[in-house]
Amino acid sequence: MLKHNSTLTILNLGNNRICNDGAKSISELLKINSTLKILRINYNLDDKGAIAISEALRINSSLLKLDLGFNYIRDNGAEAIGESLKNNS
């Protein structure tokens, strides 16, 4: 449903226990959606979830703000996010 939504610009999924499966779904959304500008997924992710999100960040160039605060992201997840943002256009 959200993959093809052309009006939603802010999505707040903070503190919703989306875990890794949810992060994979969000990643698929971000790969296709070009209108979402702000995504809040704080209090949800660990390294696996962060790596899933990082895959979409390599493709998505419309997202302007990503809130990853208070997650359980360690070195591997942070490095994946950082690398994807370096390559993001």
C-alpha positions as protocol buffer text, in pm:
chain_id: "A"
residue {
  index: 1
  type: MET
  ca { x: 0 y: 0 z: 0 }
}
residue {
  index: 2
  type: LEU
  ca { x: 268 y: 253 z: 96 }
}
residue {
  index: 3
  type: LYS
  ca { x: 502 y: 152 z: -185 }
}
residue {
  index: 4
  type: HIS
  ca { x: 298 y: 341 z: -441 }
}
residue {
  index: 5
  type: ASN
  ca { x: 161 y: 617 z: -217 }
}
residue {
  index: 6
  type: SER
  ca { x: 227 y: 952 z: -383 }
}
residue {
  index: 7
  type: THR
  ca { x: 110 y: 1184 z: -104 }
}
residue {
  index: 8
  type: LEU
  ca { x: 272 y: 1062 z: 219 }
}
residue {
  index: 9
  type: THR
  ca { x: 580 y: 1270 z: 300 }
}
residue {
  index: 10
  type: ILE
  ca { x: 632 y: 1188 z: 671 }
}
residue {
  index: 11
  type: LEU
  ca { x: 619 y: 841 z: 824 }
}
residue {
  index: 12
  type: ASN
  ca { x: 668 y: 794 z: 1198 }
}
residue {
  index: 13
  type: LEU
  ca { x: 720 y: 431 z: 1296 }
}
residue {
  index: 14
  type: GLY
  ca { x: 911 y: 510 z: 1613 }
}
residue {
  index: 15
  type: ASN
  ca { x: 873 y: 271 z: 1907 }
}
residue {
  index: 16
  type: ASN
  ca { x: 653 y: 28 z: 1714 }
}
residue {
  index: 17
  type: ARG
  ca { x: 854 y: -293 z: 1754 }
}
residue {
  index: 18
  type: ILE
  ca { x: 897 y: -335 z: 1381 }
}
residue {
  index: 19
  type: CYS
  ca { x: 1220 y: -536 z: 1426 }
}
residue {
  index: 20
  type: ASN
  ca { x: 1415 y: -684 z: 1136 }
}
residue {
  index: 21
  type: ASP
  ca { x: 1123 y: -813 z: 927 }
}
residue {
  index: 22
  type: GLY
  ca { x: 963 y: -471 z: 943 }
}
residue {
  index: 23
  type: ALA
  ca { x: 1291 y: -309 z: 847 }
}
residue {
  index: 24
  type: LYS
  ca { x: 1307 y: -530 z: 539 }
}
residue {
  index: 25
  type: SER
  ca { x: 956 y: -419 z: 443 }
}
residue {
  index: 26
  type: ILE
  ca { x: 1047 y: -54 z: 496 }
}
residue {
  index: 27
  type: SER
  ca { x: 1355 y: -108 z: 283 }
}
residue {
  index: 28
  type: GLU
  ca { x: 1140 y: -239 z: -2 }
}
residue {
  index: 29
  type: LEU
  ca { x: 913 y: 64 z: 37 }
}
residue {
  index: 30
  type: LEU
  ca { x: 1206 y: 306 z: 22 }
}
residue {
  index: 31
  type: LYS
  ca { x: 1344 y: 144 z: -292 }
}
residue {
  index: 32
  type: ILE
  ca { x: 1025 y: 235 z: -480 }
}
residue {
  index: 33
  type: ASN
  ca { x: 873 y: 537 z: -306 }
}
residue {
  index: 34
  type: SER
  ca { x: 990 y: 880 z: -421 }
}
residue {
  index: 35
  type: THR
  ca { x: 768 y: 1110 z: -213 }
}
residue {
  index: 36
  type: LEU
  ca { x: 862 y: 1017 z: 144 }
}
residue {
  index: 37
  type: LYS
  ca { x: 1085 y: 1292 z: 288 }
}
residue {
  index: 38
  type: ILE
  ca { x: 1102 y: 1207 z: 660 }
}
residue {
  index: 39
  type: LEU
  ca { x: 1121 y: 861 z: 814 }
}
residue {
  index: 40
  type: ARG
  ca { x: 1135 y: 804 z: 1189 }
}
residue {
  index: 41
  type: ILE
  ca { x: 1222 y: 450 z: 1294 }
}
residue {
  index: 42
  type: ASN
  ca { x: 1372 y: 515 z: 1634 }
}
residue {
  index: 43
  type: TYR
  ca { x: 1354 y: 254 z: 1914 }
}
residue {
  index: 44
  type: ASN
  ca { x: 1319 y: -31 z: 1662 }
}
residue {
  index: 45
  type: LEU
  ca { x: 1633 y: -157 z: 1491 }
}
residue {
  index: 46
  type: ASP
  ca { x: 1945 y: -359 z: 1552 }
}
residue {
  index: 47
  type: ASP
  ca { x: 2232 y: -422 z: 1307 }
}
residue {
  index: 48
  type: LYS
  ca { x: 2026 y: -649 z: 1078 }
}
residue {
  index: 49
  type: GLY
  ca { x: 1750 y: -391 z: 1050 }
}
residue {
  index: 50
  type: ALA
  ca { x: 1999 y: -112 z: 987 }
}
residue {
  index: 51
  type: ILE
  ca { x: 2166 y: -314 z: 713 }
}
residue {
  index: 52
  type: ALA
  ca { x: 1826 y: -372 z: 549 }
}
residue {
  index: 53
  type: ILE
  ca { x: 1752 y: 2 z: 557 }
}
residue {
  index: 54
  type: SER
  ca { x: 2100 y: 80 z: 423 }
}
residue {
  index: 55
  type: GLU
  ca { x: 2028 y: -120 z: 107 }
}
residue {
  index: 56
  type: ALA
  ca { x: 1737 y: 110 z: 26 }
}
residue {
  index: 57
  type: LEU
  ca { x: 1934 y: 424 z: 107 }
}
residue {
  index: 58
  type: ARG
  ca { x: 2171 y: 339 z: -177 }
}
residue {
  index: 59
  type: ILE
  ca { x: 1876 y: 371 z: -417 }
}
residue {
  index: 60
  type: ASN
  ca { x: 1638 y: 625 z: -261 }
}
residue {
  index: 61
  type: SER
  ca { x: 1737 y: 986 z: -319 }
}
residue {
  index: 62
  type: SER
  ca { x: 1417 y: 1157 z: -203 }
}
residue {
  index: 63
  type: LEU
  ca { x: 1448 y: 1091 z: 172 }
}
residue {
  index: 64
  type: LEU
  ca { x: 1575 y: 1404 z: 348 }
}
residue {
  index: 65
  type: LYS
  ca { x: 1562 y: 1302 z: 714 }
}
residue {
  index: 66
  type: LEU
  ca { x: 1609 y: 962 z: 874 }
}
residue {
  index: 67
  type: ASP
  ca { x: 1564 y: 933 z: 1252 }
}
residue {
  index: 68
  type: LEU
  ca { x: 1754 y: 632 z: 1385 }
}
residue {
  index: 69
  type: GLY
  ca { x: 1776 y: 750 z: 1745 }
}
residue {
  index: 70
  type: PHE
  ca { x: 1773 y: 507 z: 2037 }
}
residue {
  index: 71
  type: ASN
  ca { x: 1815 y: 193 z: 1827 }
}
residue {
  index: 72
  type: TYR
  ca { x: 2045 y: -99 z: 1902 }
}
residue {
  index: 73
  type: ILE
  ca { x: 2270 y: -36 z: 1605 }
}
residue {
  index: 74
  type: ARG
  ca { x: 2633 y: -135 z: 1655 }
}
residue {
  index: 75
  type: ASP
  ca { x: 2940 y: -109 z: 1432 }
}
residue {
  index: 76
  type: ASN
  ca { x: 2820 y: -329 z: 1143 }
}
residue {
  index: 77
  type: GLY
  ca { x: 2487 y: -152 z: 1111 }
}
residue {
  index: 78
  type: ALA
  ca { x: 2637 y: 194 z: 1149 }
}
residue {
  index: 79
  type: GLU
  ca { x: 2902 y: 119 z: 886 }
}
residue {
  index: 80
  type: ALA
  ca { x: 2636 y: -6 z: 643 }
}
residue {
  index: 81
  type: ILE
  ca { x: 2427 y: 309 z: 691 }
}
residue {
  index: 82
  type: GLY
  ca { x: 2734 y: 530 z: 657 }
}
residue {
  index: 83
  type: GLU
  ca { x: 2850 y: 362 z: 336 }
}
residue {
  index: 84
  type: SER
  ca { x: 2505 y: 385 z: 180 }
}
residue {
  index: 85
  type: LEU
  ca { x: 2481 y: 756 z: 262 }
}
residue {
  index: 86
  type: LYS
  ca { x: 2822 y: 820 z: 107 }
}
residue {
  index: 87
  type: ASN
  ca { x: 2696 y: 668 z: -216 }
}
residue {
  index: 88
  type: ASN
  ca { x: 2348 y: 825 z: -201 }
}
residue {
  index: 89
  type: SER
  ca { x: 2290 y: 1093 z: -464 }
}
